[in-house]
Amino acid sequence: MGFILNTSFQPTSGFLNLNVSTAPTGYSVNYAIVGGGGGGGGNWGGGGGAGQVVQSITTLQSNTLYVVNVGDGAIGTNVHNNLQGKSSSFAGVTAIGGGSGGNGRNGYTNGNNGGSGGGACSGYSLNLTNTLTSYGGTATSGYAGGDSIAPRISGGGGGAGSIGGSGTLTGSGNGGAGIAITITGYSAGTFAGGGGGGAGQAYTAGNGGSGGGGNGAVGVSANGGNATANTGSGGGGGGWYEGVGGSGGSGIVILSIPTANYSGDAYVNGGVIDNSVWTKTTSGSNTILTFLKSSIYQSGSSANNAFNINSLVVGGGGGGSDDNASGGGSGGYVVSKNIVTVPGIVFTINVGIGGSATQWNTNNGNNNVSSESTSGQPSTISFYRTITANGGASGLTNVNLGGYGGGNVNPPTNDPDPNSSPNPIDGGIGIVSSITGVPTYYAGGGSGNNFDTGGTPSPGAGLIGQGGGGGVHGNVNYAQNGQNGVVILSIPTSKYTGITTGNPAVTTDGAGNTILTYNNSGTYTS
């Protein structure tokens, strides 16, 4: 119905007053949002906690763009213990990520807080008479992680349906149970289970909770199990002596939209059908959209105004190493992606800087390395999801190789006889792209070098994101820093807004596209 008819009789005026007003433009949508799961801790680590689960009803406005954010699970580790799964969100509602399990490298460690809490860690200790207790992390709306009561025995991560199990004298705690999600009659499955706690030899590791929680590991250097993707469940704790915790599962967003109000497939994910991003089914009079990755949804029946932006993202090159025989740095990774967007999306650009070369201390007659070479930093584009090109690896001392070119795609040139003279090593060739309208190489490998032999090695083609050349300190041919990365956007000129920060270079490619080249961090609004 396109209008609401209100009638009122006016006896003094003698006529019927028809008051016609515009119908409400909103419609109700049921939703379920699950945050990313926490990672399992390492070194007899606690299980990761599940992401928060939020279910309710909201009103969507017609002709409005909504961003769907699906949070990643926390990466399992054997070093850090303060990680949390990423939050998922839709229409102003957020489900926070699960707390990661405690990590035993620093001794008895409590689990981390989150949607559900991470399990406590028993600690990296051989003292079997120690019965100190560490505690599971607290929960926002799920359940807390389990406690640890003895060496080599850890707690399970909390689930959305129950608390994580605490360790006993014989084994680590199981992950808390997940919960079943049913939305307007549609059974989506079970989600948000906690990860099982890791354990030492002769003990029992915890099992992951229902809904996809990762199992804990037992034994030397054993790694915890990863949680199931798109369940928001926690990863399993790692075994002792550098065992790595399992990664948490990514979250999920499920929408139940009255089919009469559903905008149509052309308004989901910019009209791109991609089952790795979103899926569709029906339940009664409702259309069910399940988002596995971050995306967009346009409500209402306005014209579909989605369009494509091409991107090139190059990480910073790795720094070259410098000693008697030295390797060049690797070129930064190169990522080329097509982005589906609509007007009003803000793209945040970060350009990774190149890694530093090996530094020498020559003051007061000293002749020693003051700092080793470093890897390049990643470059990113963040919008409703994130595109990342990692930085190149640093060169290795005492390795007679040129750096890999093109983001470790092309192999380096090997020195057939490291002891012959001269033996400079060329860097690997980078990757060619024509995004600017001109074929250009990016991210070549840095050249290697060998002893004091002289010679002039060549870096691989691709100066932007190129790895630094290796040096020969003995004849003062010092190593070089890696080159900075770049982010390039190719936008249809008919859609170009000119709304930028960061002073990108603006050119055209002669084929109807405006090119933005970011050598520094900045933004673009479509």
N, C-alpha and C positions, 0 to 999 in steps of 0.2 A: 504494500500500500504506500503510495507516494505522499500521503498527507494524513493528518488527524482532523476529523470533523467534530468540532465542539458546537452544540446548539444551546441557545438560551432564549426563552420567550420573554419579550419586553411588553408587558400588558399596557403600559402607558403610551407606548409608541405605536402599538397596533401592528407590528410586523415581526417576523422571525429573523433573528440575527444569526447569520452563518459566520463563524469565526474560523478561518482556515489557517493552520500553522504548519510549518515544515516538520516532517517526521524526524525522530532521532536518527542520527547517522551512525551510531555505534551498534555493536552486536557483541554478545557474550561468547567467550572462548574459555574452555577448560584447558588447563595446562598441567604438566608435570616437568619439573626442572631438577636435574641432578648435577651436583658439582663434581669436579674431578677428584679421584681418589688420592690419598696420601701414599707415598712410597714407603717400602719397608726399610728399616734401618739395617746397617751392616754390622759385622763382628758380633754375632749372637744378637742380632738386632730385633727390635720389636716390630710387630706387624703394622702396616699402614692402616689408618682409619678411613672409613668411607666418606664420600662427599655428602653434603646435606641434600635431603630430598624435600622439595617444596611442591605441594599440589593445591590448586585453588582455581578460582574463576576470575577473569578480568574482562574488561570491556575494551575492544579495539575500535578505534575511530576509522571511518572510511577514508579512502584516499590518503593513507598515512603509511610511511615507510617504517618498518620495525626491523631492528638488528637482532639477530639471534646469536648469542655467544655460547659456544660449547667449550667448557674448560678442559684443558689437558690434565692428565694425571701427573703427579710429581714423579720425577725420575728417581729410581732407586740408587743408592750410593753406599759407599763404605767410609765416607769421609764426613759429610755434613749430617746434621740431625735436626735442622730447623726448617725443612722444606714443607710446603703445604700444596695440595692440589689446587689447580686454578678454578676460579669461580665460573659458573655458568649463569646466564641471565637472559631475560626476555621481558619486554614491556615494563621495565623498571623494577622487576622482581629478580632477586639474586639468590642463588644457592651456593654457599661457599664450599671450598674444597676441603677434603679430609686432611687431618693432621698426620704427618709422617711418623713412623716408628722411631724410637730412640736408637742412637748409634753407640756401639760399645767401645769405639776407639778411645773415648775420653773417660772410660769407666762407667759406673752405673749412671744411666741417663733416663730421665723421664720421657714419656711419649709427648708428642706435640699436640696442641689443641687444634680443633678444626670442626667441620660439620659433624663428624665423629672423631673421637680422639685416637691418636696413635698409641700402640702398645709400648710399655716400658722395656728398657734394655737391661740385661743382666750384668753387662760390663765385661770388658776385655781383661779377664783375670784368671789365673790358674789356682787361686786360693779357694779350694773347695769347702773350707770351713767358714767362709764368709757368707753370712746370711742377711746382708743389708737389703733393704727394699727400695726399689724405685717405682714410680707410679705412672699409670697410664694418663694420657692427655685427656682433657675435658672436652665435652661436646657442645656445639651450639644448639642442635635440636635432635641429634641422633643419640648415640651412647658413647660412654668413655672407653678408652683402651684399658687393657688388662695390666696388672702390676707384675713386677718381677721380684722374686724372693730369694734367689740364690744364683751363684755364678753359673753361667752356661744355660740359663733358663730365662726366657723372656715372655712378655705378655703379648696377646693377640690384639689387633686393632679393633676398635669399636665398629659396629655396623649400624645401619639405620634401624634394625629391628631388635638388637640386643647388645649388651655390653661385651667387650672383648674378654676372652678367658685369661685369667691370671696364671702365671707359671706355678707348677707344683714341684715337688722334690724329684719327680721322674720326667717331667717334660714341660715344654713351653705351651702357652695358651693358644687356643683356637681363635680364629677371627669371629667377631660377632656376626649374627645373621643379618642378611639383607631383608628387604620387604618387596612384596608383589605390588606392582602398580597397575591399577585398573582405572581407565578414564572413559567416562560415558559408555560403559559396557565393553570397551575394548581392553583386552588383557595384553599389556605390553611386555610382561615378563617380570623377573625378579632382579633387583638392582641393589647396589650399595652394601655389599658385604665387606667385613673387615679382613685384613690379611693375617695369616698365621705367624706366630713368633718363631724366630730362628733359634737353633739350639746347638750345643757342643756335642762331641762324641759321647756315645753311651746314653744319650738322652733322646727324647722324642720331640720332633718339631711340631708346631701347631698347623692345623689345616686351615685353609681359607674359608671364610664364611659363605653361606649360600648367596647367590647373586653375582659370583665372579671373583671373590677374593683370592689372592695368590697364596699358595702354600709356603710355609716357612721351610728353610733348608737346614740340614744337619750335616756336620762334618767340616773338615778343613777346606777353606776357600770355596765352599759351596754357595751358590747364589740362590736367593729367594725367587719364588715364582712371580711372574708378572700377573697383574689382575687382568680380567677380560676387558677389552676395549668397549667403550660406550656403556659401561655399567656403573661408573663412579666408585668402584670397589678399591680396596687397599691392596698394595703389594705385600708379598711375604717377606719376613725378615731373613737376612743372610746368615750363613754359618760362621763359625769362628775363624780367626786369622785371615782377615781381609775378604771374607764372604760379602758379596754385594747384595743389598736388598732389592726385591723386585719392584718394578715401576707400578704406580697406581693406574687404574683404568680411567680413560677419558670419560667426561660426563655425557649428558644427553638432554635434549629438549623435545618434548612431545606436546603437540597442540591438537585439540579436538575442536574443529570449526563446523558450525552448522553448514551443511552442504549448500543450503540456499544462500548463504553469505560468502561462500568460498570464492576467492577472486579468480581462481584458475591457475593451472600449472605455469602459465606465462608470467605469473607474478611471484613465483617462488625461485630463489637463487638466480634472479635475473632472467628467468626463462630457460635456464640450462638444466636439462635432465641429467642428473649425476647421482646414481645410487650410493656412491661413497660419501655424498654430502647430505642428501635427504631422500626419504622414501614416502610414498603415499599409499594409504588404504582407506577403506570406509568401514564404519560401524553404525548400522542403523541409518539415521538421518544426518550423521556427522561424517566429515572428512578428517582423517587422521594424518597429520604431518609429523614425521619423526626426523629430527635434525641430528646427524652424527658429527657434523662439523659446523663451524660458525658460518652463517649465511645471512640472507635478508628475505623478508616477506613484505609485500605491498598489499595492504588491505584495500577493499573497495574495487570499483570498476573503472577507474580512470585509465587513460591510455598507458600501455606498458612503455616506460621510458628508459628501459635498461640499455646499456651499451657496453662495449669492450674497451679496456685499456691494456695495452701490451707493456710489459715491464722487463727490465734487465737489472739484476741485482748482483753485484760483485763484491766479495769480501776483501778485506785488506790482505796483502801478501805477507808471508812469513819473513822474519828477519834472517839474514845470512849468518852463519857461524864463522868463527875466526880462530884458527889454531894452526898447527903445522899442516894439517890436511883437512879441508873444510867443505861442507855441503852448502849449496845455495838454498834459500827458502822456497817453499812451495807457493805457487800462485793461489790467490783466493778462490774460493768456490764461486762458480757462475751459475745463477739460477734465472731462467727465462720463464715467465708465467703470463698467461692471459687472465685478466681480472674482469669479472662481470660486476658492473656497478650501476648506480643510478645517481641522479643529482642529489647533492647534500652529504655525500660520504667524505669524511676527512681522512686523508692518507698521511700518516706520520712516517717520515723517512729518517733513518739513521744510517750514516755512512761510516763504515769501519775503517780505522786507521791501520797503517801497516805496522808490522812487528819491528821491534828494535833489534839491531845487530848486536853481536857480542861486543861488550865494552871492556877495555883494558885499563888497568891502573899503572901508569908509568911515572907517578910522582916519587921523588926521593929515591930514584934508582929502582923502584919496584917494577916488576914485569909480570904481572899476573892478571887473570881475568877477574874483573870486578862484578860483572853481571853477564849471565848467559843470554843468548838470543831468545826472542819471544815470538809466539805465533801472532798472526794478524787478527784483528777483531772482526766480528761478523757485521754485515750490513743487513738492514731489515726494512721492510715496508709493513706497517701495521694499519689495518682498517677493520673490517669485521672478522678478519683472520690475519695471520702474520706470515709473511714470506721471508725466509732467512737464507742468506748465503754466508756460510762460515768462513772465517779467516784461514789463510794458508798456514801450514805447519812451519816451524822454524827449521833452519838447517841443522845438521848434526855434526859435531866436531869429530875429526878423525874418520870421516866417511867421504870417499872420493866420488861423490855423485853431485850432479846438478839437481836443482829442485824440480819436483814435478811441475808441469805446466797445466794451466786450465783447470784449476780446482781438483788436482789429482786425477785427471782424466787421462792425460798422456803420460806414458812412462818416461823417466829420465834416461839420459844417455849414460851407459855404464863405462867406466874406465877399465879397459881390458887388462891393463898392467899398471897398478898403482905405483910401482917403484920405478917405472921408466920416466924419462925426462925429455921434453916437457909433457905434461898431461893436464891441461885445463879441460874442464868438462862443461859443455853447453847445457843451458837450461831447456826444459821441455817447452814445446810450443803451446801457446794459449788457445782459447776458443774464439772463433770468429762469429760476430753478430752483425746484422745489417739494420738494427732497430733505429739507428739515426738516419738511415738512407744511404750510408756509406759503409761498406764492409770493413770491420775493424776487429783486430785481435784484442782480447782481454786476458789478463791473469796468466802471463807467461811465468815459467819457472826461473828462479835465480840460477846463475852459473855456479858450478863448483870450482874448487881449486886444489892444487896438490903441492905440498911442501914449498920449497923456495925455487921452483923451477921456472918462474916467469910465465910467459905465454899470456894470451889474451882470450879467455873464455867469453862466450856470448850468452846473454840471457835469452830465454825463449820469447818469441814475438808476443806482444801484449803488455804494454807498459802499465796500463791501469790495473791495479791489483796484483802487480808483478812481485814475485819473491825477490828478496835481497840476495845479491851475489855473495858467495863464500869468499873469505879472505885468506891471505897467507901472512900471518903476523910477522914472520921472520924478515920479510923484505918490505914491510910497511904497506902491503896491499890489504888494507883493513876490509872487513866485511861491510856490507851495505844494509841499510834498513829496507824493509818491505815497503812497497808503494800502497797508498791509500786505495780503498775501493771506490765504488760509484753506484748510484741508483739512477736509472733512466726510465722515464715514462713516455710512452707514445700514445697521444690522446687525439681522437678525431677532432679536427679543428672546429667543426660545427658544434662540438660539445665542450670545447675548451672554455673555462670560466676566467682564467687569469688570476685566480685567488691562490696565491702562493706565499710561503715564507722561506727563508734560508737562501734567497738570491740564486735560484737555479738559472742556468743558462737556457734561454728560450730560442729554439730554432724550428725549422720545418723540414720535412723529408721529401717534399716535392710530390707526395702521393696523398695529400689531404690530411696529414697528421701534424700536430704540434708536438715538438720534442722538448721535454724538460730534463736537463742533466743536472743532477745534484752531486756536487763535490763536497758539500757540507750537509749537515742535518737540516731538515725543514719540514714543510707540510704542503699538501695540495688539497683543495676542496673541490670536488666535482660538481 
